[in-house]
């Protein structure tokens, strides 16, 4: 049922997946993880640029950060935390969850959380899977996250894509099967013509005209009466990043499209709508989020 809520009153959740350009799934064929330390790193300067955009707009956000990044750039993690932003986990090494055993996944999320907490001086409550790779094939992941001390995950994108997406998953926060208190907070979509359409950022934010992206978020606010979850990566504001040979055409389009426009679009979005951290936008740990459905099937 549509609501009359003003989308400008709703406080949405802004998030950043802190990873470098050479750690992206689309470029994994040319950047092997064993060679990451030899690559030119640009994540610190790019994340600082996003921090400046948010500071100018008065926006607080959640930074889902790789443990690998935190080990090498601890001062960046402290700047994020000192700026009043939420530090959350993106795992240690950007490995897809569905490529790991439960034991390896536990080690990864435990290691990442310990590094991020030690570096930021704050408790880490949130997690986002690399390439949204939590889903029906990994039902054990949510239970492990809960056992390792996480309060919420934002690892589901309820859309259909070739290498990620859970189109049948709920579009609103829910308690996944096997979890007692952990909540899954999906990336935002809008439902049109019986199908979920992406409205939560990433490559879609670069590919679509700005006014369509903003309109999709506002429609979700208005119709669903709920906060949107938006995400972006530091490499998306960096048109000068290296462009290696051997990248397949589809991956080139996905990764490099409109990089020169993203910074300006993010500045506009930061000012045009209201934003806050994931934990505050969804009252993680408070009574409001405790009322989510008990499982994905409810």
C-alpha positions as CSV (number, residue, x, y, z in Angstrom):
1,X,0.0,0.0,0.0
2,X,1.4,3.4,-1.0
3,X,2.0,5.9,1.8
4,X,2.0,9.7,1.8
5,X,5.4,10.0,3.6
6,X,7.6,12.7,2.3
7,X,10.8,11.1,0.9
8,X,12.8,14.2,2.0
9,X,11.9,13.4,5.7
10,X,13.0,9.8,5.6
11,X,16.7,9.3,6.6
12,X,18.4,6.8,4.2
13,X,21.4,4.7,4.8
14,X,24.6,5.7,3.0
15,X,27.4,3.1,2.7
16,X,30.8,2.7,1.1
17,X,32.4,-0.6,0.3
18,X,36.1,0.2,0.9
19,X,38.2,-1.8,-1.5
20,X,40.8,-0.9,-4.1
21,X,40.3,-1.1,-7.9
22,X,42.4,-4.2,-8.2
23,X,40.2,-6.1,-5.7
24,X,37.0,-5.9,-7.7
25,X,35.3,-9.1,-8.9
26,X,35.1,-7.8,-12.5
27,X,38.9,-7.4,-12.7
28,X,39.9,-10.6,-10.9
29,X,41.0,-12.2,-14.1
30,X,43.8,-9.6,-14.5
31,X,44.6,-8.8,-10.8
32,X,45.6,-11.9,-8.9
33,X,45.3,-11.6,-5.1
34,X,48.9,-12.8,-4.7
35,X,50.0,-9.6,-6.5
36,X,47.9,-7.0,-4.8
37,X,50.8,-5.6,-2.8
38,X,52.6,-4.9,-6.0
39,X,49.7,-2.8,-7.4
40,X,49.5,1.0,-7.2
41,X,47.1,1.6,-4.3
42,X,44.6,4.4,-4.7
43,X,42.1,3.5,-2.0
44,X,43.3,6.0,0.6
45,X,43.1,9.1,-1.6
46,X,39.7,8.0,-3.1
47,X,38.2,7.3,0.3
48,X,39.5,10.6,1.6
49,X,37.7,12.3,-1.4
50,X,34.4,10.6,-0.4
51,X,35.0,11.6,3.2
52,X,35.3,15.2,2.0
53,X,32.1,15.0,0.0
54,X,30.2,13.7,3.0
55,X,31.8,16.3,5.4
56,X,30.7,19.1,3.0
57,X,27.1,17.8,2.9
58,X,26.9,16.9,6.6
59,X,26.5,13.2,5.8
60,X,27.5,10.3,8.1
61,X,27.9,6.9,6.5
62,X,28.8,3.3,7.1
63,X,32.2,2.2,5.6
64,X,32.2,-1.6,4.9
65,X,36.0,-2.1,4.9
66,X,38.3,-4.9,4.0
67,X,40.5,-6.1,6.8
68,X,43.3,-6.2,4.2
69,X,42.9,-2.5,3.7
70,X,42.7,-1.8,7.4
71,X,46.0,-3.6,8.0
72,X,47.8,-1.4,5.5
73,X,46.1,1.9,6.1
74,X,45.2,2.1,9.8
75,X,45.2,5.9,9.8
76,X,42.4,5.8,7.1
77,X,40.3,3.7,9.4
78,X,40.8,6.1,12.3
79,X,39.9,9.0,10.1
80,X,36.6,7.3,9.2
81,X,35.8,6.6,12.8
82,X,36.9,10.1,14.0
83,X,34.6,11.6,11.4
84,X,31.6,10.0,13.2
85,X,31.1,7.3,10.5
86,X,30.4,3.7,11.2
87,X,33.2,1.2,10.6
88,X,31.9,-2.1,9.4
89,X,33.3,-5.3,7.9
90,X,33.6,-6.3,4.2
91,X,35.5,-9.4,5.1
92,X,39.3,-9.7,5.1
93,X,40.3,-10.3,1.5
94,X,37.2,-9.7,-0.7
95,X,36.6,-13.5,-1.2
96,X,33.1,-14.5,-2.3
97,X,31.3,-16.2,0.5
98,X,30.0,-19.0,-1.8
99,X,33.6,-19.8,-2.7
100,X,34.6,-20.5,0.9
101,X,33.9,-23.3,3.3
102,X,32.0,-22.4,6.5
103,X,35.3,-22.8,8.5
104,X,37.2,-20.5,6.1
105,X,34.4,-18.0,6.2
106,X,34.4,-17.9,10.0
107,X,38.2,-17.3,10.0
108,X,37.8,-14.5,7.4
109,X,35.0,-12.6,9.2
110,X,36.6,-13.1,12.6
111,X,40.0,-11.8,11.4
112,X,38.5,-8.8,9.6
113,X,36.3,-7.8,12.6
114,X,39.3,-8.0,15.1
115,X,41.5,-5.9,12.8
116,X,38.8,-3.2,12.3
117,X,37.9,-3.1,16.0
118,X,41.5,-2.8,17.1
119,X,42.2,-0.1,14.5
120,X,39.1,2.0,14.9
121,X,38.6,1.5,18.7
122,X,34.9,0.9,18.1
123,X,32.7,-2.2,18.1
124,X,32.0,-3.5,14.6
125,X,28.4,-4.5,14.2
126,X,27.8,-4.7,10.5
127,X,29.0,-6.9,7.6
128,X,28.7,-6.9,3.8
129,X,29.7,-9.8,1.7
130,X,32.0,-9.4,-1.3
131,X,29.9,-9.2,-4.5
132,X,26.7,-9.8,-2.5
133,X,27.6,-13.5,-2.3
134,X,25.5,-14.6,0.7
135,X,22.2,-16.3,-0.3
136,X,20.4,-19.6,-0.6
137,X,23.6,-21.5,-1.2
138,X,25.2,-20.2,2.0
139,X,22.5,-20.5,4.7
140,X,25.3,-21.1,7.3
141,X,26.8,-17.7,6.8
142,X,24.2,-15.7,8.8
143,X,24.5,-18.0,11.8
144,X,28.3,-17.7,11.7
145,X,28.1,-13.9,11.5
146,X,25.8,-13.9,14.5
147,X,28.1,-16.2,16.5
148,X,31.1,-14.0,15.6
149,X,29.4,-10.9,17.2
150,X,27.8,-9.2,14.2
151,X,24.4,-7.6,14.6
152,X,23.5,-7.1,11.0
153,X,24.4,-8.0,7.4
154,X,23.8,-6.0,4.3
155,X,24.8,-8.7,1.8
156,X,21.6,-9.3,-0.2
157,X,20.7,-7.5,-3.5
158,X,17.2,-8.6,-4.4
159,X,17.8,-8.4,-8.2
160,X,18.8,-10.8,-10.9
161,X,22.4,-10.5,-12.2
162,X,24.7,-12.9,-13.9
163,X,27.1,-13.4,-11.0
164,X,25.1,-12.1,-8.0
165,X,21.7,-11.3,-6.8
166,X,18.8,-12.9,-4.9
167,X,15.7,-11.8,-6.7
168,X,13.3,-13.8,-4.5
169,X,14.7,-12.4,-1.2
170,X,12.7,-9.9,0.8
171,X,13.1,-6.3,-0.1
172,X,12.9,-5.1,3.5
173,X,15.0,-6.0,6.5
174,X,14.4,-9.5,7.7
175,X,15.7,-12.1,10.1
176,X,17.3,-14.9,7.9
177,X,16.9,-18.6,8.7
178,X,19.0,-19.8,11.6
179,X,19.6,-16.4,13.1
180,X,18.3,-15.4,16.5
181,X,18.9,-11.7,16.4
182,X,21.0,-10.9,13.4
183,X,19.1,-8.9,10.7
184,X,19.7,-8.9,7.0
185,X,19.3,-5.4,5.5
186,X,19.1,-5.7,1.7
187,X,20.3,-3.1,-0.9
188,X,17.4,-1.1,-2.1
189,X,15.2,-1.9,-5.1
190,X,11.9,-0.6,-6.5
191,X,9.2,-3.0,-7.6
192,X,7.7,-2.2,-11.0
193,X,5.8,-4.5,-13.4
194,X,6.2,-7.4,-11.0
195,X,10.0,-7.2,-10.9
196,X,12.6,-5.7,-8.6
197,X,14.7,-3.0,-10.2
198,X,18.0,-1.8,-8.7
199,X,18.0,1.6,-6.9
200,X,20.8,1.1,-4.4
201,X,23.8,2.5,-6.2
202,X,27.0,0.8,-7.5
203,X,27.2,0.4,-11.3
204,X,23.6,1.4,-11.8
205,X,24.3,4.8,-10.3
206,X,27.0,5.4,-12.9
207,X,25.0,3.9,-15.8
208,X,21.7,5.7,-15.3
209,X,21.0,9.4,-15.5
210,X,21.2,11.0,-12.1
211,X,17.6,12.1,-12.0
212,X,16.5,8.5,-12.5
213,X,18.6,7.2,-9.7
214,X,17.3,9.9,-7.4
215,X,13.7,9.3,-8.5
216,X,14.0,5.6,-7.8
217,X,15.2,6.2,-4.3
218,X,12.5,8.7,-3.6
219,X,9.9,6.3,-5.0
220,X,11.0,3.6,-2.6
221,X,10.8,6.1,0.3
222,X,7.3,7.2,-0.7
223,X,5.8,3.8,-1.6
224,X,7.5,1.6,0.9
225,X,7.8,4.3,3.6
226,X,11.3,3.0,4.5
227,X,14.9,4.1,4.3
228,X,16.9,3.3,1.2
229,X,20.3,1.5,1.3
230,X,22.8,3.1,-1.1
231,X,26.3,2.0,-1.7
232,X,29.4,3.2,-3.6
233,X,33.1,2.2,-3.9
234,X,36.1,4.5,-3.6
235,X,37.4,3.5,-7.1
236,X,34.1,4.7,-8.6
237,X,35.2,8.4,-8.0
238,X,38.6,7.8,-9.7
239,X,38.6,8.1,-13.5
240,X,42.5,8.1,-13.5
241,X,42.9,4.6,-12.1
242,X,45.0,2.2,-14.1
243,X,43.4,0.4,-17.0
244,X,45.1,-2.9,-17.6
245,X,45.0,-4.9,-20.8
246,X,43.1,-8.2,-21.1
247,X,39.9,-7.1,-19.4
248,X,36.8,-8.6,-21.1
249,X,34.5,-6.1,-22.8
250,X,31.6,-6.6,-20.4
251,X,33.9,-6.1,-17.4
252,X,35.4,-3.0,-19.0
253,X,32.0,-1.4,-19.4
254,X,30.8,-2.4,-15.9
255,X,33.9,-1.1,-14.2
256,X,34.9,2.1,-16.2
257,X,31.6,3.5,-17.3
258,X,31.1,7.1,-16.3
259,X,33.8,7.2,-13.6
260,X,34.4,10.9,-14.4
261,X,30.8,11.7,-13.4
262,X,30.4,9.8,-10.2
263,X,32.0,12.3,-7.8
264,X,29.6,15.0,-9.0
265,X,26.6,12.7,-8.8
266,X,27.5,11.7,-5.3
267,X,27.8,15.3,-4.2
268,X,24.3,16.0,-5.5
269,X,22.9,12.9,-3.9
270,X,24.5,13.7,-0.6
271,X,22.7,17.0,-0.5
272,X,19.4,16.2,-2.2
273,X,18.3,13.5,0.3
274,X,18.8,12.8,3.9
275,X,21.4,10.2,4.9
276,X,22.9,8.6,8.0
277,X,24.9,5.5,9.0
278,X,23.4,2.0,8.6
279,X,23.2,1.3,12.3
280,X,21.3,4.5,13.0
281,X,19.0,4.6,9.9
282,X,17.7,1.1,10.8
283,X,18.0,1.4,14.6
284,X,20.1,-1.7,14.8
285,X,19.8,-3.4,18.2
286,X,16.7,-1.3,19.1
287,X,13.1,-2.3,19.2
288,X,12.2,-1.0,15.8
289,X,14.4,-3.5,14.0
290,X,13.5,-6.3,16.4
291,X,10.1,-6.4,14.7
292,X,11.4,-7.6,11.4
293,X,10.0,-11.0,10.1
294,X,11.5,-14.0,11.8
295,X,12.7,-15.5,8.5
296,X,12.9,-15.0,4.8
297,X,9.8,-17.1,4.4
298,X,7.6,-15.2,6.7
